[in-house]
């Protein structure tokens, strides 16, 4: 039997992150802020640490500087431990001058780095999913079934089944068929009796398909073989997994907890807004499996004369006489009096301005880093270090679904203010 000491985790940082643009214009997907004080990378890394998996690589190639800083400042292990969280950026070598061509190619190009650790199993994870999983249960299933590869799957309804890679299994849970985002008759052919995995009859009728979560455990030798025998295969979902099913013992591990792919603006916004609900689907208040992030040693937030409902206020904020509803206010956020914020994610700031800087900005008529007075923000994502003036209205007055403005973007009806943007006094969006 193996143990978590035999496991090396590999977190895929993703490509250019175009679906999360403009949040990814200056950072990689795993570095995008989440929930007021976290970053997306904190989710899979915390899952690993809570599962006693402490050897972790993160593969990136786009805008990795911010992610590098976060990991270097956050995840430091004792010198008496062999644990690490380390970035592996795409690099040119004498054998390969190309960037990562896909998920499988990214892992393939780094096999030489994994070999140094002499592990038995490689756990492959995505950097833009929101969920809490104990990977020890995943590994247990892999070992009990003597699998070569195990894929974590989740039951899904027919309405959104075509958005995923779907799997069919035999009565023992062995995967016998895979289809990438099937439609029509092919979709219907992927129907599975999910009661065999422990779902009730009612749950099985509601969710009769098994979707791949993009989370895999490979035996190290099998991973080496399937990645090196045909270098033209660059993606796990489209190529590596379908080929492996025909040749190896590929098993399914059913995960029935909350799981959300937050790789789009709409999904990212909805996941954050859900965190403000009374009982959120993803709960950060879980002492048994905490989500770790960088300790910043900020003071408690100072809130004067405000009305706050169903919201999250992070550390180090100064908020004066404002109304905040169903919103997340990130770290070091400064909000002026008479401002109203509804159904919005305000990411905050990376630093405090000095009194001298504040005085200079006031004299120049430039808004401070934060939000001015008598401003209204509704259904928006405001990135870090943004300067929003007074008497500003960010409300998508025209009801646009998609639009590229001079200093803002609209995606799925959500207004996005990019990092470091200046919105002058009196602006209406």
Legacy VTK file of the C-alpha trace (Angstrom):
# vtk DataFile Version 3.0
C-alpha trace
ASCII
DATASET POLYDATA
POINTS 429 float
0.000 0.000 0.000
1.169 3.505 -0.778
0.944 6.658 1.305
0.791 10.396 0.667
4.604 10.436 0.967
4.605 8.595 -2.360
2.539 11.323 -4.050
3.769 14.357 -5.983
1.117 16.970 -6.819
1.224 18.922 -10.085
-1.073 21.933 -10.387
-1.738 23.145 -13.928
-1.629 26.928 -14.060
-3.545 27.114 -17.326
-2.880 29.029 -20.508
-3.400 32.719 -21.192
-6.640 32.738 -19.224
-8.573 34.555 -21.952
-11.926 33.571 -20.453
-10.977 35.436 -17.249
-9.688 38.524 -19.064
-9.107 41.294 -17.939
-8.412 39.749 -14.522
-5.617 37.796 -16.213
-4.137 40.689 -18.203
-1.288 41.080 -15.681
-1.383 37.777 -13.790
-1.839 34.058 -14.402
-5.155 32.387 -13.589
-4.000 30.813 -10.314
-2.958 34.271 -9.051
-6.425 35.845 -9.473
-7.737 37.098 -6.081
-10.652 35.202 -4.553
-13.015 35.783 -1.642
-11.452 39.045 -0.455
-8.062 37.775 0.750
-7.190 34.547 -1.090
-5.987 33.611 -4.567
-7.202 30.754 -6.754
-3.952 28.829 -6.244
-4.671 28.667 -2.495
-7.535 26.208 -3.121
-5.620 23.241 -4.631
-2.527 23.923 -2.511
-4.616 23.945 0.694
-6.385 20.748 -0.395
-2.966 19.146 -0.789
-1.679 20.338 2.590
-4.871 19.216 4.334
-4.387 15.806 2.678
-0.752 15.514 3.891
0.589 15.949 0.357
3.498 18.358 0.708
5.463 17.991 -2.531
3.750 20.365 -4.943
4.731 21.829 -8.316
2.756 24.582 -10.086
3.180 24.724 -13.879
2.828 28.157 -15.512
3.940 30.054 -18.563
1.925 33.295 -18.719
2.275 36.288 -16.365
3.758 34.186 -13.565
5.552 36.958 -11.592
2.576 37.688 -9.309
2.024 33.981 -8.669
5.729 33.513 -7.922
5.638 36.258 -5.301
2.514 34.879 -3.651
3.869 31.334 -3.393
7.303 32.474 -2.181
5.742 34.597 0.580
3.040 32.114 1.584
4.197 28.509 1.498
7.396 28.079 3.490
8.197 24.701 4.986
10.436 23.750 7.871
14.038 22.930 7.020
13.366 19.536 8.643
10.674 18.775 6.036
10.986 17.791 2.392
7.803 19.713 1.595
7.683 22.497 -0.998
5.405 24.476 -3.290
7.438 25.442 -6.327
6.759 27.166 -9.640
7.886 25.433 -12.817
7.584 27.951 -15.644
7.841 26.964 -19.293
11.473 26.940 -20.337
13.522 26.322 -23.427
15.822 23.316 -23.347
18.233 21.745 -25.859
15.508 19.148 -26.554
12.506 21.466 -26.733
12.256 25.172 -27.579
8.443 25.297 -27.474
6.040 26.649 -24.891
3.507 24.292 -23.332
1.117 23.175 -26.077
-1.565 21.785 -23.735
-2.134 20.234 -20.324
-0.402 16.949 -21.138
2.475 18.687 -22.897
3.045 20.892 -19.836
3.456 17.798 -17.658
5.538 16.039 -20.322
8.044 18.896 -20.492
8.593 18.678 -16.739
8.915 14.914 -16.281
12.646 15.293 -15.683
11.943 17.486 -12.642
9.506 14.942 -11.198
11.979 12.067 -11.569
14.235 13.531 -8.864
11.649 12.789 -6.155
11.280 9.015 -6.708
7.533 9.024 -6.035
5.051 6.319 -7.076
2.038 8.486 -7.924
1.473 11.821 -9.674
-1.626 13.806 -8.682
-2.625 16.238 -11.446
-4.832 19.194 -10.473
-6.287 22.315 -12.037
-5.486 25.795 -10.747
-8.914 27.365 -11.372
-11.413 25.103 -9.589
-13.217 25.851 -6.329
-13.792 22.794 -4.135
-12.585 21.068 -0.974
-11.383 17.473 -1.309
-9.387 15.082 0.826
-7.053 13.550 -1.742
-6.343 10.677 0.650
-9.784 9.278 -0.229
-8.888 9.677 -3.902
-5.600 7.817 -3.398
-7.358 5.095 -1.386
-9.729 4.408 -4.286
-6.768 4.296 -6.680
-4.964 1.727 -4.534
-7.984 -0.438 -3.697
-8.856 -0.880 -7.378
-5.214 -1.437 -8.383
-5.730 1.294 -10.955
-3.149 2.630 -13.370
-5.072 5.892 -13.611
-7.944 7.233 -11.504
-10.136 10.151 -12.568
-12.222 12.186 -10.158
-15.763 12.522 -11.502
-18.847 14.405 -10.392
-22.496 13.739 -11.291
-24.075 16.380 -13.530
-27.503 17.112 -14.980
-28.277 16.816 -18.681
-28.707 20.593 -19.042
-24.983 21.276 -18.621
-23.495 17.838 -19.326
-22.252 18.930 -22.775
-19.896 21.407 -21.123
-17.730 18.580 -19.748
-15.842 15.492 -20.722
-18.236 12.629 -19.856
-17.369 9.110 -18.732
-19.079 5.719 -18.759
-18.114 2.972 -16.336
-18.808 -0.690 -15.811
-20.436 -2.040 -12.633
-17.080 -2.005 -10.810
-16.347 1.650 -11.570
-13.814 1.007 -14.324
-14.052 3.639 -17.054
-14.887 2.088 -20.414
-15.723 5.138 -22.524
-14.914 8.847 -22.652
-16.440 11.632 -24.760
-15.259 15.247 -24.766
-18.233 17.660 -24.582
-20.673 15.330 -26.414
-23.958 16.489 -27.922
-27.067 14.873 -29.411
-27.089 11.094 -29.664
-23.529 10.829 -28.382
-24.584 12.666 -25.235
-27.522 10.304 -24.673
-25.212 7.318 -25.089
-23.110 8.543 -22.128
-26.002 8.095 -19.652
-24.904 6.263 -16.483
-26.878 4.734 -13.607
-25.201 6.808 -10.890
-27.018 4.885 -8.124
-24.161 2.403 -8.533
-21.913 5.075 -7.004
-24.108 5.581 -3.970
-26.471 8.291 -5.209
-30.128 8.037 -4.289
-32.612 7.237 -7.039
-33.820 10.846 -7.008
-30.260 12.214 -7.251
-29.422 9.762 -10.026
-32.448 10.828 -12.075
-31.459 14.460 -11.643
-27.792 13.886 -12.482
-27.444 10.868 -14.781
-24.026 11.752 -16.245
-20.485 11.534 -14.882
-18.258 14.505 -15.709
-14.494 14.507 -15.468
-13.247 17.118 -13.003
-9.834 17.296 -14.661
-8.267 15.734 -11.547
-6.166 12.606 -12.071
-3.892 10.188 -10.220
-1.389 8.352 -12.404
1.036 5.636 -11.471
4.339 7.335 -12.217
5.496 4.664 -14.689
2.191 4.801 -16.567
2.334 8.606 -16.799
5.866 8.446 -18.189
4.768 5.909 -20.808
1.598 7.623 -22.040
3.304 11.031 -22.284
6.520 10.006 -24.026
5.371 7.463 -26.608
3.500 9.998 -28.745
4.545 13.623 -28.224
1.843 14.819 -30.648
-0.752 14.178 -27.932
-0.804 17.431 -25.974
-4.051 17.363 -23.953
-5.219 15.018 -21.198
-8.953 15.303 -21.850
-8.927 15.049 -25.634
-6.082 12.587 -26.179
-4.248 11.016 -23.238
-7.265 9.842 -21.219
-9.250 8.304 -24.170
-6.130 6.409 -25.241
-5.376 5.214 -21.695
-8.921 3.860 -21.245
-8.343 1.403 -24.098
-5.105 0.069 -22.615
-5.003 0.521 -18.832
-7.121 0.046 -15.725
-8.656 3.520 -15.511
-10.997 3.923 -12.553
-13.541 6.564 -11.503
-13.609 8.237 -8.084
-16.980 9.846 -7.375
-16.915 13.280 -5.721
-20.311 14.579 -4.611
-19.240 17.751 -2.794
-19.331 21.296 -4.138
-17.113 21.767 -7.181
-17.077 24.714 -9.555
-14.904 25.473 -12.557
-14.390 29.230 -12.157
-12.446 29.751 -15.349
-14.942 32.288 -16.774
-15.933 35.756 -15.564
-19.543 34.688 -15.014
-18.630 31.572 -13.003
-15.982 33.487 -11.046
-18.444 36.244 -10.155
-21.217 33.824 -9.144
-18.867 31.763 -6.964
-17.679 34.876 -5.132
-21.195 36.224 -4.654
-22.330 32.890 -3.229
-19.733 33.301 -0.478
-21.827 36.167 0.941
-24.920 33.967 1.394
-26.043 32.674 4.791
-24.844 29.138 4.081
-22.387 29.354 1.153
-21.738 26.342 -1.049
-18.022 26.768 -0.407
-17.372 27.478 3.257
-14.089 29.115 4.288
-15.117 28.650 7.928
-14.029 25.003 8.087
-11.504 24.534 10.892
-10.801 20.920 9.912
-9.725 21.830 6.387
-8.680 25.509 6.327
-7.767 27.414 3.189
-4.302 28.906 3.606
-3.035 32.156 2.155
-0.351 34.753 2.719
-0.354 36.194 6.294
-0.284 39.982 5.933
-0.526 41.115 9.581
-3.074 43.815 8.770
-5.100 45.694 11.378
-8.783 44.973 11.864
-11.072 46.866 9.500
-12.365 50.257 10.657
-16.050 50.707 9.814
-17.733 53.996 10.767
-21.450 54.730 10.399
-21.986 52.024 7.770
-24.850 49.720 6.857
-23.521 46.289 5.898
-25.747 43.377 4.844
-24.786 39.864 3.701
-21.212 40.839 2.917
-17.595 39.949 3.636
-15.209 42.660 4.841
-11.538 41.684 4.735
-8.741 42.975 6.950
-7.180 46.423 6.896
-10.142 48.345 5.423
-11.296 51.891 6.222
-14.976 52.340 5.335
-16.932 55.499 6.142
-20.736 55.957 6.165
-21.398 53.618 3.265
-24.014 51.007 2.380
-22.647 47.593 1.390
-24.967 44.774 0.313
-24.173 41.251 -0.928
-20.579 42.214 -1.661
-17.011 41.217 -0.883
-14.601 43.965 0.169
-10.951 42.971 -0.215
-7.928 43.845 1.888
-6.780 47.452 2.470
-9.901 48.865 0.832
-10.652 52.563 1.486
-14.253 53.662 0.827
-15.547 57.231 1.180
-18.803 58.420 2.761
-22.155 58.204 1.009
-21.047 55.356 -1.262
-23.252 52.369 -2.080
-21.907 48.976 -3.202
-24.247 46.172 -4.256
-23.558 42.612 -5.530
-19.918 43.456 -6.235
-16.433 42.101 -5.651
-13.948 44.815 -4.643
-10.479 43.260 -4.558
-8.794 45.995 -2.503
-5.158 47.109 -2.674
-1.649 45.685 -2.440
-0.387 48.578 -0.297
-1.427 51.623 1.717
-0.780 55.104 0.419
1.195 57.377 2.727
-0.290 60.620 4.082
2.025 62.508 1.744
0.754 60.567 -1.259
-2.872 61.105 -0.231
-2.281 64.851 0.167
-0.520 65.052 -3.202
-3.352 63.180 -4.935
-5.944 65.472 -3.327
-4.065 68.562 -4.482
-3.806 67.152 -8.018
-7.478 66.124 -8.101
-6.584 62.452 -8.496
-8.761 59.916 -6.616
-7.010 57.917 -3.904
-6.507 54.169 -4.266
-9.942 52.945 -3.292
-13.434 54.362 -3.784
-14.440 58.004 -3.322
-17.565 59.583 -1.869
-21.186 59.320 -3.069
-20.316 56.615 -5.595
-22.585 53.751 -6.662
-21.176 50.377 -7.742
-23.544 47.586 -8.726
-22.820 44.089 -10.128
-19.144 44.748 -10.719
-15.676 43.316 -10.207
-13.158 45.981 -9.209
-9.591 44.696 -9.433
-6.731 45.711 -7.137
-5.179 49.174 -6.778
-8.034 50.870 -8.643
-8.729 54.590 -8.113
-12.449 55.354 -8.325
-13.406 58.982 -7.777
-16.420 60.589 -6.133
-19.921 60.793 -7.664
-19.132 57.853 -9.947
-21.842 55.443 -11.159
-20.708 51.960 -12.199
-24.084 50.349 -12.877
-24.082 49.232 -16.545
-26.874 51.701 -17.308
-27.325 50.430 -20.888
-27.667 46.813 -19.747
-24.874 45.615 -22.047
-23.802 41.962 -21.967
-20.409 42.437 -23.576
-18.480 45.628 -24.232
-14.884 46.899 -24.212
-14.681 50.447 -22.870
-11.721 52.801 -22.490
-11.060 51.861 -18.873
-13.557 49.074 -18.219
-15.000 45.890 -19.688
-18.408 44.239 -19.515
-18.762 40.464 -19.629
-22.099 38.684 -19.072
-23.545 41.962 -17.812
-20.793 42.280 -15.167
-18.699 45.458 -15.205
-14.986 44.793 -14.689
-12.548 47.551 -13.728
-8.991 46.329 -14.482
-6.098 46.477 -12.042
-4.600 49.922 -11.462
-7.302 51.765 -13.451
-8.249 55.380 -12.698
-11.969 56.271 -12.919
-12.317 60.110 -12.711
-14.889 61.926 -10.581
-18.394 61.944 -12.033
-17.833 59.050 -14.469
-20.915 57.061 -15.463
-20.564 53.470 -16.750
LINES 1 430
429 0 1 2 3 4 5 6 7 8 9 10 11 12 13 14 15 16 17 18 19 20 21 22 23 24 25 26 27 28 29 30 31 32 33 34 35 36 37 38 39 40 41 42 43 44 45 46 47 48 49 50 51 52 53 54 55 56 57 58 59 60 61 62 63 64 65 66 67 68 69 70 71 72 73 74 75 76 77 78 79 80 81 82 83 84 85 86 87 88 89 90 91 92 93 94 95 96 97 98 99 100 101 102 103 104 105 106 107 108 109 110 111 112 113 114 115 116 117 118 119 120 121 122 123 124 125 126 127 128 129 130 131 132 133 134 135 136 137 138 139 140 141 142 143 144 145 146 147 148 149 150 151 152 153 154 155 156 157 158 159 160 161 162 163 164 165 166 167 168 169 170 171 172 173 174 175 176 177 178 179 180 181 182 183 184 185 186 187 188 189 190 191 192 193 194 195 196 197 198 199 200 201 202 203 204 205 206 207 208 209 210 211 212 213 214 215 216 217 218 219 220 221 222 223 224 225 226 227 228 229 230 231 232 233 234 235 236 237 238 239 240 241 242 243 244 245 246 247 248 249 250 251 252 253 254 255 256 257 258 259 260 261 262 263 264 265 266 267 268 269 270 271 272 273 274 275 276 277 278 279 280 281 282 283 284 285 286 287 288 289 290 291 292 293 294 295 296 297 298 299 300 301 302 303 304 305 306 307 308 309 310 311 312 313 314 315 316 317 318 319 320 321 322 323 324 325 326 327 328 329 330 331 332 333 334 335 336 337 338 339 340 341 342 343 344 345 346 347 348 349 350 351 352 353 354 355 356 357 358 359 360 361 362 363 364 365 366 367 368 369 370 371 372 373 374 375 376 377 378 379 380 381 382 383 384 385 386 387 388 389 390 391 392 393 394 395 396 397 398 399 400 401 402 403 404 405 406 407 408 409 410 411 412 413 414 415 416 417 418 419 420 421 422 423 424 425 426 427 428
